[in-house]
Amino acid sequence: MSWLYIALLAGAVAVLVGAEWPRLAERAGFQSRERRSRARRKQHLRVVRKESDDFAASVQRDLERLPTTKERDTRRR
């Protein structure tokens, strides 16, 4: 075997492992560790149900600052 065939074989193996990596990682248990880590990080998060007035005012200011063209402004008046 020449070095070209060995290089092609190594490349084919690398492509095969790269294509099958998600399935191999799932079977090896790599994702379960990541899933547990993510669950631990999410425990500290909280959902904000009520929007604050500061947020609404901030959005209103941002909307007012958006650039408009004169053509659109004349149609509105």
PDB file as gemmi writes it, atoms N, CA and C in Angstrom:
CRYST1    1.000    1.000    1.000  90.00  90.00  90.00 P 1                      
ATOM      1  N   MET A   1       0.841  -1.181   0.000  1.00  0.00           N  
ATOM      2  CA  MET A   1       0.000   0.000   0.000  1.00  0.00           C  
ATOM      3  C   MET A   1       0.886   1.244   0.000  1.00  0.00           C  
ATOM      4  N   SER A   2       0.480   2.192  -0.758  1.00  0.00           N  
ATOM      5  CA  SER A   2       1.248   3.428  -0.811  1.00  0.00           C  
ATOM      6  C   SER A   2       0.691   4.424   0.204  1.00  0.00           C  
ATOM      7  N   TRP A   3       1.383   5.518   0.392  1.00  0.00           N  
ATOM      8  CA  TRP A   3       0.956   6.529   1.367  1.00  0.00           C  
ATOM      9  C   TRP A   3      -0.342   7.199   0.946  1.00  0.00           C  
ATOM     10  N   LEU A   4      -0.630   7.255  -0.358  1.00  0.00           N  
ATOM     11  CA  LEU A   4      -1.867   7.853  -0.846  1.00  0.00           C  
ATOM     12  C   LEU A   4      -3.076   7.044  -0.389  1.00  0.00           C  
ATOM     13  N   TYR A   5      -2.998   5.731  -0.495  1.00  0.00           N  
ATOM     14  CA  TYR A   5      -4.106   4.872  -0.061  1.00  0.00           C  
ATOM     15  C   TYR A   5      -4.313   4.966   1.440  1.00  0.00           C  
ATOM     16  N   ILE A   6      -3.241   5.063   2.190  1.00  0.00           N  
ATOM     17  CA  ILE A   6      -3.351   5.183   3.650  1.00  0.00           C  
ATOM     18  C   ILE A   6      -3.998   6.522   4.017  1.00  0.00           C  
ATOM     19  N   ALA A   7      -3.619   7.573   3.312  1.00  0.00           N  
ATOM     20  CA  ALA A   7      -4.200   8.890   3.572  1.00  0.00           C  
ATOM     21  C   ALA A   7      -5.686   8.905   3.221  1.00  0.00           C  
ATOM     22  N   LEU A   8      -6.054   8.291   2.101  1.00  0.00           N  
ATOM     23  CA  LEU A   8      -7.472   8.217   1.719  1.00  0.00           C  
ATOM     24  C   LEU A   8      -8.275   7.389   2.720  1.00  0.00           C  
ATOM     25  N   LEU A   9      -7.698   6.289   3.182  1.00  0.00           N  
ATOM     26  CA  LEU A   9      -8.369   5.471   4.176  1.00  0.00           C  
ATOM     27  C   LEU A   9      -8.551   6.235   5.487  1.00  0.00           C  
ATOM     28  N   ALA A  10      -7.534   6.962   5.917  1.00  0.00           N  
ATOM     29  CA  ALA A  10      -7.635   7.762   7.141  1.00  0.00           C  
ATOM     30  C   ALA A  10      -8.675   8.869   6.977  1.00  0.00           C  
ATOM     31  N   GLY A  11      -8.733   9.466   5.821  1.00  0.00           N  
ATOM     32  CA  GLY A  11      -9.741  10.497   5.553  1.00  0.00           C  
ATOM     33  C   GLY A  11     -11.150   9.929   5.580  1.00  0.00           C  
ATOM     34  N   ALA A  12     -11.325   8.741   5.003  1.00  0.00           N  
ATOM     35  CA  ALA A  12     -12.640   8.103   4.997  1.00  0.00           C  
ATOM     36  C   ALA A  12     -13.077   7.756   6.420  1.00  0.00           C  
ATOM     37  N   VAL A  13     -12.149   7.279   7.221  1.00  0.00           N  
ATOM     38  CA  VAL A  13     -12.471   6.957   8.616  1.00  0.00           C  
ATOM     39  C   VAL A  13     -12.838   8.227   9.372  1.00  0.00           C  
ATOM     40  N   ALA A  14     -12.119   9.317   9.141  1.00  0.00           N  
ATOM     41  CA  ALA A  14     -12.414  10.584   9.804  1.00  0.00           C  
ATOM     42  C   ALA A  14     -13.798  11.098   9.411  1.00  0.00           C  
ATOM     43  N   VAL A  15     -14.157  10.984   8.145  1.00  0.00           N  
ATOM     44  CA  VAL A  15     -15.481  11.412   7.687  1.00  0.00           C  
ATOM     45  C   VAL A  15     -16.560  10.543   8.317  1.00  0.00           C  
ATOM     46  N   LEU A  16     -16.337   9.253   8.390  1.00  0.00           N  
ATOM     47  CA  LEU A  16     -17.312   8.342   8.985  1.00  0.00           C  
ATOM     48  C   LEU A  16     -17.521   8.646  10.462  1.00  0.00           C  
ATOM     49  N   VAL A  17     -16.443   8.854  11.192  1.00  0.00           N  
ATOM     50  CA  VAL A  17     -16.562   9.174  12.621  1.00  0.00           C  
ATOM     51  C   VAL A  17     -17.242  10.523  12.803  1.00  0.00           C  
ATOM     52  N   GLY A  18     -16.928  11.495  11.973  1.00  0.00           N  
ATOM     53  CA  GLY A  18     -17.571  12.802  12.059  1.00  0.00           C  
ATOM     54  C   GLY A  18     -19.060  12.742  11.781  1.00  0.00           C  
ATOM     55  N   ALA A  19     -19.452  11.907  10.826  1.00  0.00           N  
ATOM     56  CA  ALA A  19     -20.866  11.791  10.491  1.00  0.00           C  
ATOM     57  C   ALA A  19     -21.645  11.049  11.568  1.00  0.00           C  
ATOM     58  N   GLU A  20     -21.025  10.102  12.206  1.00  0.00           N  
ATOM     59  CA  GLU A  20     -21.706   9.294  13.218  1.00  0.00           C  
ATOM     60  C   GLU A  20     -21.484   9.791  14.643  1.00  0.00           C  
ATOM     61  N   TRP A  21     -20.781  10.907  14.821  1.00  0.00           N  
ATOM     62  CA  TRP A  21     -20.438  11.375  16.157  1.00  0.00           C  
ATOM     63  C   TRP A  21     -21.649  11.614  17.059  1.00  0.00           C  
ATOM     64  N   PRO A  22     -22.742  12.233  16.592  1.00  0.00           N  
ATOM     65  CA  PRO A  22     -23.880  12.433  17.501  1.00  0.00           C  
ATOM     66  C   PRO A  22     -24.420  11.115  18.068  1.00  0.00           C  
ATOM     67  N   ARG A  23     -24.506  10.119  17.244  1.00  0.00           N  
ATOM     68  CA  ARG A  23     -25.009   8.826  17.714  1.00  0.00           C  
ATOM     69  C   ARG A  23     -24.007   8.151  18.637  1.00  0.00           C  
ATOM     70  N   LEU A  24     -22.725   8.257  18.328  1.00  0.00           N  
ATOM     71  CA  LEU A  24     -21.707   7.674  19.193  1.00  0.00           C  
ATOM     72  C   LEU A  24     -21.652   8.378  20.549  1.00  0.00           C  
ATOM     73  N   ALA A  25     -21.772   9.695  20.547  1.00  0.00           N  
ATOM     74  CA  ALA A  25     -21.730  10.452  21.793  1.00  0.00           C  
ATOM     75  C   ALA A  25     -22.933  10.121  22.670  1.00  0.00           C  
ATOM     76  N   GLU A  26     -24.089   9.904  22.047  1.00  0.00           N  
ATOM     77  CA  GLU A  26     -25.295   9.557  22.806  1.00  0.00           C  
ATOM     78  C   GLU A  26     -25.126   8.209  23.493  1.00  0.00           C  
ATOM     79  N   ARG A  27     -24.570   7.265  22.808  1.00  0.00           N  
ATOM     80  CA  ARG A  27     -24.358   5.941  23.389  1.00  0.00           C  
ATOM     81  C   ARG A  27     -23.277   5.953  24.463  1.00  0.00           C  
ATOM     82  N   ALA A  28     -22.284   6.824  24.310  1.00  0.00           N  
ATOM     83  CA  ALA A  28     -21.188   6.882  25.276  1.00  0.00           C  
ATOM     84  C   ALA A  28     -21.595   7.634  26.539  1.00  0.00           C  
ATOM     85  N   GLY A  29     -22.698   8.389  26.498  1.00  0.00           N  
ATOM     86  CA  GLY A  29     -23.170   9.084  27.683  1.00  0.00           C  
ATOM     87  C   GLY A  29     -22.642  10.486  27.839  1.00  0.00           C  
ATOM     88  N   PHE A  30     -22.053  11.069  26.795  1.00  0.00           N  
ATOM     89  CA  PHE A  30     -21.530  12.426  26.888  1.00  0.00           C  
ATOM     90  C   PHE A  30     -22.655  13.443  27.047  1.00  0.00           C  
ATOM     91  N   GLN A  31     -23.788  13.198  26.413  1.00  0.00           N  
ATOM     92  CA  GLN A  31     -24.886  14.156  26.474  1.00  0.00           C  
ATOM     93  C   GLN A  31     -25.584  14.142  27.817  1.00  0.00           C  
ATOM     94  N   SER A  32     -25.577  13.027  28.513  1.00  0.00           N  
ATOM     95  CA  SER A  32     -26.253  12.992  29.808  1.00  0.00           C  
ATOM     96  C   SER A  32     -25.552  13.898  30.802  1.00  0.00           C  
ATOM     97  N   ARG A  33     -24.240  13.960  30.750  1.00  0.00           N  
ATOM     98  CA  ARG A  33     -23.494  14.870  31.622  1.00  0.00           C  
ATOM     99  C   ARG A  33     -23.842  16.311  31.295  1.00  0.00           C  
ATOM    100  N   GLU A  34     -23.907  16.628  30.016  1.00  0.00           N  
ATOM    101  CA  GLU A  34     -24.252  17.985  29.597  1.00  0.00           C  
ATOM    102  C   GLU A  34     -25.689  18.314  30.006  1.00  0.00           C  
ATOM    103  N   ARG A  35     -26.592  17.367  29.883  1.00  0.00           N  
ATOM    104  CA  ARG A  35     -27.993  17.567  30.259  1.00  0.00           C  
ATOM    105  C   ARG A  35     -28.112  17.863  31.758  1.00  0.00           C  
ATOM    106  N   ARG A  36     -27.371  17.130  32.586  1.00  0.00           N  
ATOM    107  CA  ARG A  36     -27.408  17.374  34.032  1.00  0.00           C  
ATOM    108  C   ARG A  36     -26.825  18.738  34.366  1.00  0.00           C  
ATOM    109  N   SER A  37     -25.752  19.101  33.691  1.00  0.00           N  
ATOM    110  CA  SER A  37     -25.133  20.403  33.921  1.00  0.00           C  
ATOM    111  C   SER A  37     -26.090  21.528  33.547  1.00  0.00           C  
ATOM    112  N   ARG A  38     -26.782  21.378  32.453  1.00  0.00           N  
ATOM    113  CA  ARG A  38     -27.739  22.398  32.018  1.00  0.00           C  
ATOM    114  C   ARG A  38     -28.900  22.495  32.994  1.00  0.00           C  
ATOM    115  N   ALA A  39     -29.365  21.363  33.496  1.00  0.00           N  
ATOM    116  CA  ALA A  39     -30.457  21.371  34.468  1.00  0.00           C  
ATOM    117  C   ALA A  39     -30.043  22.110  35.741  1.00  0.00           C  
ATOM    118  N   ARG A  40     -28.800  21.916  36.181  1.00  0.00           N  
ATOM    119  CA  ARG A  40     -28.308  22.635  37.360  1.00  0.00           C  
ATOM    120  C   ARG A  40     -28.260  24.137  37.118  1.00  0.00           C  
ATOM    121  N   ARG A  41     -27.832  24.546  35.932  1.00  0.00           N  
ATOM    122  CA  ARG A  41     -27.774  25.974  35.628  1.00  0.00           C  
ATOM    123  C   ARG A  41     -29.172  26.573  35.542  1.00  0.00           C  
ATOM    124  N   LYS A  42     -30.128  25.827  35.033  1.00  0.00           N  
ATOM    125  CA  LYS A  42     -31.481  26.335  34.860  1.00  0.00           C  
ATOM    126  C   LYS A  42     -32.234  26.460  36.180  1.00  0.00           C  
ATOM    127  N   GLN A  43     -31.794  25.798  37.235  1.00  0.00           N  
ATOM    128  CA  GLN A  43     -32.471  25.883  38.514  1.00  0.00           C  
ATOM    129  C   GLN A  43     -32.463  27.304  39.060  1.00  0.00           C  
ATOM    130  N   HIS A  44     -31.451  28.085  38.711  1.00  0.00           N  
ATOM    131  CA  HIS A  44     -31.320  29.433  39.237  1.00  0.00           C  
ATOM    132  C   HIS A  44     -32.095  30.463  38.416  1.00  0.00           C  
ATOM    133  N   LEU A  45     -32.671  30.070  37.318  1.00  0.00           N  
ATOM    134  CA  LEU A  45     -33.410  31.005  36.473  1.00  0.00           C  
ATOM    135  C   LEU A  45     -34.834  31.151  36.985  1.00  0.00           C  
ATOM    136  N   ARG A  46     -35.432  32.294  36.691  1.00  0.00           N  
ATOM    137  CA  ARG A  46     -36.828  32.489  37.061  1.00  0.00           C  
ATOM    138  C   ARG A  46     -37.543  33.161  35.894  1.00  0.00           C  
ATOM    139  N   VAL A  47     -38.834  32.959  35.832  1.00  0.00           N  
ATOM    140  CA  VAL A  47     -39.650  33.533  34.772  1.00  0.00           C  
ATOM    141  C   VAL A  47     -40.285  34.805  35.308  1.00  0.00           C  
ATOM    142  N   VAL A  48     -40.151  35.874  34.551  1.00  0.00           N  
ATOM    143  CA  VAL A  48     -40.769  37.138  34.933  1.00  0.00           C  
ATOM    144  C   VAL A  48     -42.109  37.216  34.231  1.00  0.00           C  
ATOM    145  N   ARG A  49     -43.161  37.224  34.996  1.00  0.00           N  
ATOM    146  CA  ARG A  49     -44.518  37.219  34.428  1.00  0.00           C  
ATOM    147  C   ARG A  49     -44.993  38.618  34.045  1.00  0.00           C  
ATOM    148  N   LYS A  50     -44.697  39.619  34.863  1.00  0.00           N  
ATOM    149  CA  LYS A  50     -45.214  40.961  34.642  1.00  0.00           C  
ATOM    150  C   LYS A  50     -44.114  41.843  34.064  1.00  0.00           C  
ATOM    151  N   GLU A  51     -44.436  42.502  32.969  1.00  0.00           N  
ATOM    152  CA  GLU A  51     -43.463  43.418  32.376  1.00  0.00           C  
ATOM    153  C   GLU A  51     -43.410  44.697  33.192  1.00  0.00           C  
ATOM    154  N   SER A  52     -42.241  45.196  33.390  1.00  0.00           N  
ATOM    155  CA  SER A  52     -42.107  46.417  34.178  1.00  0.00           C  
ATOM    156  C   SER A  52     -42.393  47.631  33.302  1.00  0.00           C  
ATOM    157  N   ASP A  53     -42.711  48.732  33.965  1.00  0.00           N  
ATOM    158  CA  ASP A  53     -42.969  49.980  33.244  1.00  0.00           C  
ATOM    159  C   ASP A  53     -41.695  50.495  32.583  1.00  0.00           C  
ATOM    160  N   ASP A  54     -40.547  50.228  33.199  1.00  0.00           N  
ATOM    161  CA  ASP A  54     -39.287  50.665  32.612  1.00  0.00           C  
ATOM    162  C   ASP A  54     -39.061  50.007  31.260  1.00  0.00           C  
ATOM    163  N   PHE A  55     -39.403  48.732  31.173  1.00  0.00           N  
ATOM    164  CA  PHE A  55     -39.221  48.022  29.912  1.00  0.00           C  
ATOM    165  C   PHE A  55     -40.143  48.600  28.843  1.00  0.00           C  
ATOM    166  N   ALA A  56     -41.398  48.841  29.196  1.00  0.00           N  
ATOM    167  CA  ALA A  56     -42.350  49.395  28.231  1.00  0.00           C  
ATOM    168  C   ALA A  56     -41.903  50.781  27.773  1.00  0.00           C  
ATOM    169  N   ALA A  57     -41.414  51.595  28.699  1.00  0.00           N  
ATOM    170  CA  ALA A  57     -40.936  52.928  28.334  1.00  0.00           C  
ATOM    171  C   ALA A  57     -39.709  52.829  27.438  1.00  0.00           C  
ATOM    172  N   SER A  58     -38.843  51.877  27.723  1.00  0.00           N  
ATOM    173  CA  SER A  58     -37.644  51.673  26.910  1.00  0.00           C  
ATOM    174  C   SER A  58     -38.017  51.288  25.478  1.00  0.00           C  
ATOM    175  N   VAL A  59     -38.971  50.397  25.343  1.00  0.00           N  
ATOM    176  CA  VAL A  59     -39.414  49.979  24.006  1.00  0.00           C  
ATOM    177  C   VAL A  59     -40.027  51.156  23.269  1.00  0.00           C  
ATOM    178  N   GLN A  60     -40.846  51.944  23.956  1.00  0.00           N  
ATOM    179  CA  GLN A  60     -41.472  53.099  23.323  1.00  0.00           C  
ATOM    180  C   GLN A  60     -40.422  54.100  22.846  1.00  0.00           C  
ATOM    181  N   ARG A  61     -39.395  54.353  23.670  1.00  0.00           N  
ATOM    182  CA  ARG A  61     -38.322  55.269  23.267  1.00  0.00           C  
ATOM    183  C   ARG A  61     -37.585  54.729  22.045  1.00  0.00           C  
ATOM    184  N   ASP A  62     -37.328  53.428  22.027  1.00  0.00           N  
ATOM    185  CA  ASP A  62     -36.626  52.838  20.886  1.00  0.00           C  
ATOM    186  C   ASP A  62     -37.447  52.953  19.615  1.00  0.00           C  
ATOM    187  N   LEU A  63     -38.750  52.744  19.730  1.00  0.00           N  
ATOM    188  CA  LEU A  63     -39.609  52.863  18.552  1.00  0.00           C  
ATOM    189  C   LEU A  63     -39.653  54.296  18.032  1.00  0.00           C  
ATOM    190  N   GLU A  64     -39.650  55.248  18.925  1.00  0.00           N  
ATOM    191  CA  GLU A  64     -39.687  56.646  18.502  1.00  0.00           C  
ATOM    192  C   GLU A  64     -38.375  57.070  17.838  1.00  0.00           C  
ATOM    193  N   ARG A  65     -37.279  56.434  18.198  1.00  0.00           N  
ATOM    194  CA  ARG A  65     -35.971  56.792  17.653  1.00  0.00           C  
ATOM    195  C   ARG A  65     -35.667  56.120  16.322  1.00  0.00           C  
ATOM    196  N   LEU A  66     -36.517  55.224  15.874  1.00  0.00           N  
ATOM    197  CA  LEU A  66     -36.267  54.549  14.606  1.00  0.00           C  
ATOM    198  C   LEU A  66     -36.294  55.555  13.463  1.00  0.00           C  
ATOM    199  N   PRO A  67     -35.368  55.437  12.535  1.00  0.00           N  
ATOM    200  CA  PRO A  67     -35.356  56.382  11.415  1.00  0.00           C  
ATOM    201  C   PRO A  67     -36.518  56.116  10.457  1.00  0.00           C  
ATOM    202  N   THR A  68     -37.079  57.180   9.970  1.00  0.00           N  
ATOM    203  CA  THR A  68     -38.160  57.075   8.988  1.00  0.00           C  
ATOM    204  C   THR A  68     -37.815  57.952   7.799  1.00  0.00           C  
ATOM    205  N   THR A  69     -38.470  57.705   6.700  1.00  0.00           N  
ATOM    206  CA  THR A  69     -38.245  58.552   5.530  1.00  0.00           C  
ATOM    207  C   THR A  69     -39.295  59.649   5.512  1.00  0.00           C  
ATOM    208  N   LYS A  70     -38.992  60.729   4.861  1.00  0.00           N  
ATOM    209  CA  LYS A  70     -39.927  61.857   4.802  1.00  0.00           C  
ATOM    210  C   LYS A  70     -41.199  61.460   4.060  1.00  0.00           C  
ATOM    211  N   GLU A  71     -41.052  60.562   3.096  1.00  0.00           N  
ATOM    212  CA  GLU A  71     -42.209  60.132   2.316  1.00  0.00           C  
ATOM    213  C   GLU A  71     -43.249  59.463   3.207  1.00  0.00           C  
ATOM    214  N   ARG A  72     -42.837  58.644   4.085  1.00  0.00           N  
ATOM    215  CA  ARG A  72     -43.757  57.965   4.998  1.00  0.00           C  
ATOM    216  C   ARG A  72     -44.373  58.965   5.980  1.00  0.00           C  
ATOM    217  N   ASP A  73     -43.591  59.938   6.421  1.00  0.00           N  
ATOM    218  CA  ASP A  73     -44.089  60.923   7.375  1.00  0.00           C  
ATOM    219  C   ASP A  73     -45.177  61.802   6.743  1.00  0.00           C  
ATOM    220  N   THR A  74     -45.019  62.149   5.486  1.00  0.00           N  
ATOM    221  CA  THR A  74     -46.020  63.003   4.847  1.00  0.00           C  
ATOM    222  C   THR A  74     -47.323  62.258   4.609  1.00  0.00           C  
ATOM    223  N   ARG A  75     -47.277  60.952   4.412  1.00  0.00           N  
ATOM    224  CA  ARG A  75     -48.505  60.168   4.226  1.00  0.00           C  
ATOM    225  C   ARG A  75     -49.304  60.074   5.513  1.00  0.00           C  
ATOM    226  N   ARG A  76     -48.638  60.046   6.628  1.00  0.00           N  
ATOM    227  CA  ARG A  76     -49.320  59.912   7.905  1.00  0.00           C  
ATOM    228  C   ARG A  76     -50.026  61.197   8.307  1.00  0.00           C  
ATOM    229  N   ARG A  77     -49.561  62.328   7.873  1.00  0.00           N  
ATOM    230  CA  ARG A  77     -50.140  63.610   8.306  1.00  0.00           C  
ATOM    231  C   ARG A  77     -51.229  64.021   7.432  1.00  0.00           C  
TER     232      ARG A  77                                                      
END                                                                             
